[in-house]
Amino acid sequence: MISIFTDKTTQPTDVHLKNALADTYGYWKEIIILTDKLFPENIKEWFVSGAKYGWAFRIKDKKRALVYLLPRDGFFKVSFVFGHKATDEIFQSNISETIKSELKSSKVYKEGRGITLEIKSRQLMPDIQKLIEIKIKY
């Protein structure tokens, strides 16, 4: 599934985002505020990840992405890539078994393991916070 924003000549605005995400817009903002609180020196940017994927948003430090936010129609996805130490900590944490299972079954790359979660309600937000904390730590 591609971004709801596919016109690569028009970067999404906050108004576009609010209209597209509907009820989940508040969770998007909550993730940004949380990341600002945990890592104030972060860099936020919209980018086009390829013609067939459309616009996405990332929050990063100087060298690496901390979290990707991927807008869809009425919801969004949150994506992370975790290195070995972070993955080990996630497996030892009280993060939901569903997330651990998905991470465990994901393909291992040089950078680590990736996971993408759909945000359609508040249900995953406590786990998202823990994942951001772990990502920042490692």
N, C-alpha and C positions, 0 to 999 in steps of 0.2 A: 504494500500500500504506500502510495506516494504522499508527499506533503499536500495539504490543501492549497498551498501557495506555490503555483507552478510557473508563474510569469517571472522569469529571471531578470527582467528589466525593472521590476517593481518590488523593492524590499518591503516586507510586511510592516505595518505600523501597529501601535497598541490597539487602535480602534479595529483594524482588520482582525487582529488576534482575538480580541474580546468577542467579536461577532462570530468568528469561526469556532472558538472553543466552547462558547455558551457557558453552561454551568461549571465546566472544569477550569475556566479562566482563573478563578481564585486559587486553585491548586498550583497552576503554573507560576503565578505571582508568589505564592508561598515558598516554592522551591527557590526562586531567585532571592527572596528576602532571607531565607535560611542560609543560602550559600554566602550571601553578603555578610551575614552575621558571623559565620564560621571562618570565612576567608575573605576579609574585606578588600584585599588587593587583587581580587579576581578581575578577569577581562571578559566582557560579554560581547558576543558578536553574532549577527545573522550571517549565514553563508549558504551558497548553493552547492550542494554536495554532488551535483551532476545533473544533467538535463532531465534524466528520467526520475529524479527524486525530488526536485524542487527545493524550497527554502527550509532550512533548519536553524536552530539556535544553539550555541554552545557557550558554556561558562568554563573558563580555563585559567590556569596559572601561566607563567611565562613560557613553559615548555610543553605542557600537556593539557588535554581536555579533562575537566573534572566531571562534567555531566553534559549530555546532549538532550535537548528538548525538541521533539519532532511533532509539529502541529498536524492534526487530522481534523476531520469534519465532526465536531461535537466532543472531541476528546484530544488527548495528546499522548505521546510515548516518551518515556525517559530511558535513556540508554547510558550505560557505563562500560568501561573496560577496566578490569582489575588485574593487577599483577599478582604474583604468587603469594606474597606476604598478605596482601589485602584479601585475597581469596581464602587463605587459611583462617584469617580472623573472622570472615563472614561465616565460614563453616562452623566455627566455635561459638558464634554469637546466638542471640535469641531471635534473629531475623527469621521470618516465616520459612517453614520447610519447603513450601512451594517455590520460593525464590532460590533457596539453596539447591533444590533439585534441578531447577532450570539452569542455574549457574554451573552445577556439576556436569550437566549433560551438554554444555556449550563447547564448541570447538576451541581448542587451545592454540593461540597464535603466539608469536614472539613477544608481543606486547602484553599478553595475558588472555583472560577469558572475558567475553562480552556478554551483556545481558540487556534486554530491552523489555520494558514493562509498560503496559497500557494503563493510563490513568483516566478512569471514567467515574471514580468516586473517591471518597476520603480513605477508603479501606487500606491502601498501601502507603499512605503518607508517613506513618511512624517508621516503617521499614525504609522508605526513601531517605528519611532523615539519617538513619543509621548508616545507610550505604554512602551518603555524601560525607558523613563524618569519617568513615573508614577510607574513602577515596582521598580525602584531604590529608589524612594521616600518612598514607603511603604514596 
